[in-house]
Amino acid sequence: MSGSSPVYYNADTVRRFLTWPLVNEAVESALKAVVKSQDLGTTSSSSYAIQPKRSFTACGKKPGKVLLTMPAFVGDYSLGSKESPREVGNTRSTLACKLVTSFSTNSQLDPPLPSIHAHVLLFNNQTGQLSSIMEGTDLTTWRTVSASLVATKYLYFRRFGSQAEKEREINVAIVGCGVQGQLHAAAFCANFRVKQLSLYNRTEAKAQKLREQLQRELGTESETQIIVCRSAKEACQDADVICVATYSNEPLVHLEYLKGKQSVHINTVGAGEVHFSELSPDIYRQAKIYVDCYANAEAELVGLPGPITAELGAIILNRNYPGKTDISIFQSLGMASEDACVAQAVQDAILSSAERS
């Protein structure tokens, strides 16, 4: 690391070190760091984040090719899980920038290429030297799902008690069974006590395939019942937690679908032209809405049908959880600080593994 040449971590290496305890801790650290002290009342957080709004650069005159830039500095935060024991108990700072290219025509090439490529650049925060380049596609997918896990822990479970996420069984609905929906389904089964998992996808065959995959991964001893539903309404009607991950520009989940439960939490991570198009306006008007970062929300959630209650990090810190009968929404946009903290945790885990071998 002290040399002038940065280290390159390919996708296989990154994938080997991605675990839910590691990623969840890093994402939670990032969420807390973005909260400004004036938003916490008497509670203060020593960590902080500096992350400008993400920038979009058109790559040529024709549409469909864009470079997305997401820089962040996260200062004085704690990071040190079992997978990443370096600097346990101490604070640290991370300087990073994620670069994402989205070229819609890549699928038409021979051979075809993925439309989206992502890399995270990690810098020495004392000298500014580039220390490593990390494949960022899997990292991005995991940190997005992790944000939903953290949101569910604090916005749903904690309204029932400090240990509810370990004790309480839940019914989970997955609306959209693409890459994000697939990992959401697996992650919720891995992190919480899921009694019933309801899957809905516009193309039913994709939901059936996910059901078979999950059944193989969970094994015959799993008590989770996995159901493929013919409609979003069927999937959501008995759900405690709903995860919506689609490109839909029209509402897929309506308020009337939620009448089966008194207490409902929704994670929405869709990537349509309008970030909040997957849920009907009447849900937003009745729910408490939480975001990862006010600044991103102000820029990207213009026209949101309801007021924002708080940043998720503020809820983690001040414990002002939703009421037991509330509908809560985590409107996930993704943050550069999450990428920075997760990339740092992965790099730490890689280096610790090398030291032990």
Residue pairs with C-beta under 8 A, 6 or more apart in sequence:
1 7
1 124
1 131
1 132
4 129
6 121
6 130
6 131
6 132
6 133
7 131
7 132
7 133
8 132
8 133
8 134
9 132
9 133
9 134
9 135
9 346
9 347
9 350
10 135
11 135
11 137
11 138
13 135
13 350
14 134
14 135
14 136
14 138
14 139
14 346
15 138
17 83
17 346
17 349
17 350
17 353
18 138
18 139
18 142
18 346
19 83
20 146
20 149
20 187
20 190
20 191
21 81
21 82
21 83
22 81
22 83
22 84
22 342
22 345
22 346
22 349
23 142
23 143
23 146
23 342
23 345
24 146
24 149
24 150
24 191
25 79
25 81
25 84
25 345
26 79
26 143
26 146
26 338
26 341
26 342
26 344
26 345
27 143
27 146
27 147
27 150
27 338
27 341
27 342
28 150
28 316
29 47
29 74
29 77
29 78
29 79
29 341
30 49
30 74
30 77
30 335
30 337
30 338
30 340
30 341
30 342
31 147
31 150
31 292
31 311
31 312
31 313
31 316
31 338
32 45
32 47
32 77
32 313
32 316
32 317
33 45
33 47
33 48
33 49
33 74
33 75
33 77
33 313
33 337
33 341
34 49
34 51
34 292
34 293
34 311
34 313
34 335
34 337
35 45
35 311
35 313
35 314
35 317
37 44
37 45
39 310
39 311
39 314
40 314
40 317
40 318
41 318
43 317
43 318
45 313
45 317
46 76
46 91
47 74
47 75
47 76
47 77
47 78
47 91
48 74
48 75
48 76
49 72
49 73
49 74
49 75
49 335
49 337
50 72
50 73
50 74
50 75
51 70
51 71
51 72
51 73
51 293
51 295
51 335
51 336
51 337
52 71
53 295
53 296
53 299
54 68
54 69
54 70
54 296
54 336
55 68
55 69
56 66
56 67
56 68
57 66
57 67
57 68
57 69
58 65
58 66
59 65
59 66
59 67
59 101
59 103
64 103
64 104
64 105
65 101
65 102
65 103
65 104
65 105
66 101
66 102
67 99
67 100
67 101
68 98
68 99
68 100
68 101
68 102
69 97
69 98
69 99
69 100
70 97
70 98
70 99
70 100
70 335
70 336
70 339
71 96
71 97
71 98
71 336
72 94
72 95
72 96
72 97
72 335
72 336
72 337
72 339
72 340
73 93
73 94
73 95
73 125
73 340
74 93
74 94
74 337
74 340
74 341
75 93
76 91
76 92
76 93
77 91
77 92
77 93
77 94
77 341
78 89
78 90
78 91
78 92
79 87
79 92
79 341
79 344
79 345
79 348
80 86
80 87
80 88
80 89
80 90
81 345
83 345
83 349
84 345
84 346
84 348
84 349
84 352
85 348
85 352
86 348
86 351
86 352
87 348
92 344
93 125
94 122
94 125
94 340
94 341
94 343
94 344
95 122
95 123
95 124
95 125
95 128
95 340
96 120
96 121
96 122
96 123
96 336
96 339
96 340
96 343
96 344
97 120
97 121
97 123
97 336
98 118
98 119
98 120
98 121
98 136
98 140
98 336
98 339
98 340
99 118
99 119
99 120
99 121
99 136
100 116
100 117
100 118
100 136
100 140
101 116
101 117
101 118
102 115
102 116
103 113
103 115
104 115
106 112
106 113
106 114
106 115
107 113
107 115
114 137
116 137
117 137
118 135
118 136
118 137
118 139
118 140
119 133
119 134
119 135
119 136
120 133
120 134
120 136
120 139
120 339
120 340
120 343
121 130
121 132
121 133
121 134
122 130
122 131
122 132
122 133
122 134
122 340
122 343
122 344
122 347
123 129
123 130
123 131
124 130
124 131
132 347
134 343
134 346
134 347
136 339
136 343
139 339
139 342
139 343
139 346
140 334
140 339
141 179
141 180
141 183
142 183
142 342
143 334
143 338
143 339
143 342
144 180
144 269
144 332
144 334
145 180
145 183
145 184
145 187
146 187
146 338
146 342
147 267
147 269
147 292
147 312
147 330
147 332
147 334
147 338
148 184
148 187
148 243
148 267
148 269
148 330
148 332
149 187
149 188
149 191
149 192
150 312
150 316
151 265
151 267
151 290
151 312
151 330
151 332
152 165
152 188
152 192
152 241
152 265
152 267
152 330
153 165
154 312
154 315
154 316
154 321
155 265
155 290
155 312
155 315
155 321
155 322
155 328
155 330
156 170
156 240
156 241
156 263
156 265
156 322
156 328
157 164
157 165
157 168
157 192
158 164
158 165
158 319
158 321
159 263
159 321
159 322
159 323
159 324
159 326
160 168
160 324
161 167
165 192
166 193
167 193
168 193
169 193
169 194
169 195
170 192
170 193
170 194
170 195
170 240
170 241
171 194
171 195
171 196
171 197
171 198
171 238
171 239
171 240
171 241
172 185
172 188
172 192
172 194
172 196
172 197
172 198
172 239
172 240
172 241
172 242
172 243
173 197
173 198
173 199
173 200
173 229
173 235
173 236
173 239
173 241
173 242
173 243
174 181
174 184
174 185
174 197
174 198
174 199
174 200
174 210
174 235
174 243
174 245
175 181
175 200
175 232
175 235
175 236
175 242
175 243
175 244
175 245
175 246
175 252
175 253
175 278
176 200
176 201
176 244
176 245
176 246
176 248
176 252
176 270
177 185
177 199
177 200
177 201
177 206
177 207
177 209
177 210
178 201
178 206
178 245
178 246
180 245
180 269
181 199
181 201
181 210
181 243
181 245
181 246
182 210
182 213
184 243
184 245
184 267
184 269
185 197
185 199
185 210
185 214
185 243
186 214
186 217
188 194
188 197
188 241
188 243
189 197
189 214
189 218
189 222
189 224
194 224
195 223
195 224
195 225
196 224
196 225
196 226
196 227
196 238
197 214
197 224
197 225
197 226
197 227
198 227
198 229
198 234
198 235
198 236
198 238
198 239
199 207
199 210
199 211
199 226
199 227
199 228
199 229
199 235
200 207
200 228
200 229
200 230
200 231
200 232
200 234
200 235
201 207
201 210
202 246
204 228
204 230
207 228
207 229
208 228
211 226
211 227
211 228
214 226
215 222
215 226
218 224
227 235
229 235
232 252
232 253
232 257
233 254
233 256
233 257
235 242
236 242
236 253
236 257
236 258
237 257
237 258
237 259
237 260
238 260
238 261
239 260
239 261
239 264
240 261
240 263
240 264
240 265
241 264
241 265
241 266
241 267
242 253
242 264
242 265
242 266
242 267
243 266
243 267
243 268
243 269
244 252
244 253
244 266
244 267
244 268
244 269
244 270
244 278
244 279
245 268
245 269
245 270
246 252
246 270
246 272
246 278
247 270
247 271
247 272
248 270
248 272
248 277
248 278
249 272
249 273
249 274
249 277
250 277
251 277
251 278
251 279
251 280
251 281
252 278
252 279
253 266
253 278
253 279
253 280
253 283
254 280
254 282
254 283
255 280
255 282
255 283
255 286
258 264
258 283
258 327
262 324
262 325
263 324
263 325
263 326
263 327
264 327
264 328
265 322
265 327
265 328
265 329
265 330
266 279
266 283
266 287
266 327
266 328
266 329
266 330
267 329
267 330
267 332
268 275
268 276
268 278
268 279
268 329
268 330
268 331
268 332
269 332
270 277
270 278
272 278
274 303
275 300
275 301
275 331
275 333
276 284
276 301
276 303
276 304
276 305
276 331
279 329
281 305
283 327
283 329
284 304
284 305
284 306
284 329
285 305
285 306
286 306
286 327
287 306
287 326
287 327
287 328
287 329
288 309
288 322
288 326
288 327
288 328
288 329
289 304
289 306
289 307
289 308
289 309
289 328
289 329
289 331
290 308
290 309
290 310
290 311
290 312
290 315
290 328
290 329
290 330
290 331
291 297
291 301
291 308
291 311
291 312
291 330
291 331
291 333
292 311
292 312
292 313
292 332
292 333
292 334
292 335
292 338
293 311
293 333
293 335
294 308
294 311
296 333
296 335
297 304
297 308
297 331
297 333
300 333
301 308
301 331
301 333
304 331
308 331
310 320
312 330
314 320
315 321
322 328
